[in-house]
Structures are given as structure tokens and as C-alpha cells.
Amino acid sequence: MPRIVPSQVVAFIGTFPALDGRSERDKAYLFGLADLLTEIPGELLNMDAPTLASFICSRARVRETLSAWSAAASAGTNTRGFTSPATETATQQIRDALAKCPDESPAPGTSELNFIPDADLRTNLRNDIGAVTRAVSNGEWKAVTVLAGSAAEALLLWALKQRKPADITNAVTALRASGGLTTSPDPNLDRWNLYEFIQVAEKLGVIKARTATQARLAKDFRNFIHPGVAQRLGEKCDRATAFSAVAGMEHVVRDLTP
């Protein structure tokens, strides 16, 4: 089953008819709801304590109704009327609770990135890294390759913005003189590419030499998002490119973590 997020379940509940237990349609909706609730990743059920309590009780009410239906059907009893106003209230409480939940959240085990003080930026980067983790689990090798390179780039952009402009200028000058950079990067760091970030970050000691080596692989593989590059090189994203890119990203995270 595809990844289920709270907003999808909220939309599904919005299609519910008035539930009175008089038709097989009622059962279909509630059984469908129960199935969807089990598919929502736990990290997305981000609620305050009262809302979580309401959600858990309401979910239990739905399950209780379904159990009663199943038991009645097995006994040959008419299930008409088994859906009470409390069941309909429960579905709406589930809807209200899920409406407060995000559709995106870091996967369990994702680095906290506590070295980034900006809470919004930290959350966005953790979500990006979490998306890489989920794509790995799903075997989506091109997505992993591209997203991991993008996350590494964003982390290095943040790290270099913490340095003095003069430090950046001096590093670029030294790299131009040594051939580490063949052209001068744009004065605006937001317009740099991953290779430029890697070269300057290594020169300044922001990342270690072996991290730079691994991250350069991510740079090369990330270019595969462009069909012309992939066709010219005769390459494609696969498990190997994906894990190389992830390794580059993780090396960057490790070096930036105090």
C-alpha cells in the first residue's frame, strides 16, 4: 500500500455518508477507515496529550463497532443499528485529531541536527533526510540519490553561511590558485552548486578530506537527475549510486555535529 498520511484520511472521512448501520456501505467505510489508520506512520501522529487521548478512544470505538459487526455476522444476527451516534462522533473526532497532524516528519532515527539553531530550518532539513530514509526503504534509488545530494548541499550551505565572508573569499582564491576550482563561484552562496560547497568546505576544514571525497560522489550522481547527463554518461541511478549519495550526506552530518 502507498504511504498514507493524515490529510488523506481526513479527506476520506469527509466522503462518509451519515452512518446508521443500515447498509453494507457503512461497513465498507468503517473497515476502510480502520485499515487506513493502521497505515499512518507513527511519527506523523504528532498530537498534544488531550487530542491523542481523544484519538485513541475514538479509534477504539471504531474497532469496537467493527468487532460487534463481525460477531453478529458470525452468529447470523442482523447488524442493523450497530452503528450508534457515538460511532459517528468517533469518526469526526478522529478527523479533527488528524487534521492537526503533519503529512511529513523525520523518520525514526533521523539525526536531530541540534547544531542548527534555526528551528524551522532544522525541521525542514530533518524532513528531507527522513524522506531519504523512506525512499531507501522503498527502493526508490533515483529519489534517494537526488535527495541525499540535495540534503548534503543544504547542510553545507548552512555551514558556510556561518563563516565570515572573508574566510570564504580567501578559500576560493586559494582553490583557484591550486586548481581546486576552475572558475570563481557566484558571490551569492545560494547560487553555488554542490561541488563548490564541497571544495570550499574542505578547504576551510568544515568537512574532512574523506567526507569531501564521498560527497563528490553524491555530486556526480545527483547530476543524473538531468536526462541528458545520464544518457551521455551511460549511467543510471541504482542501489549503488543511492547508498554512495547517502554515505556522502551522512558524512557531512557527522562532520557538522559537534
Secondary structure, 3 states (H helix, E strand, C coil): CCCCCHHHHHHHHCCCCCCCCCCHHHHHHHHHHHHHHHHCCHHHCCCCHHHHHHHHHHHHHHHHHHHHHHHHHHHCCCCCCCCCHHHHHHHHHHHHHHCCCCCCCCCCCCCCCCCCCCHHHHHHHHHHHHHHHHHHHCCCHHHHHHHHHHHHHHHHHHHHHCCCHHHHHHHHHHHHHHCCCCCCCCCCHHHCCHHHHHHHHHHCCCCCHHHHHHHHHHHHHHHHHCHHHHHHHCCCCCHHHHHHHHHHHHHHHHHHCC
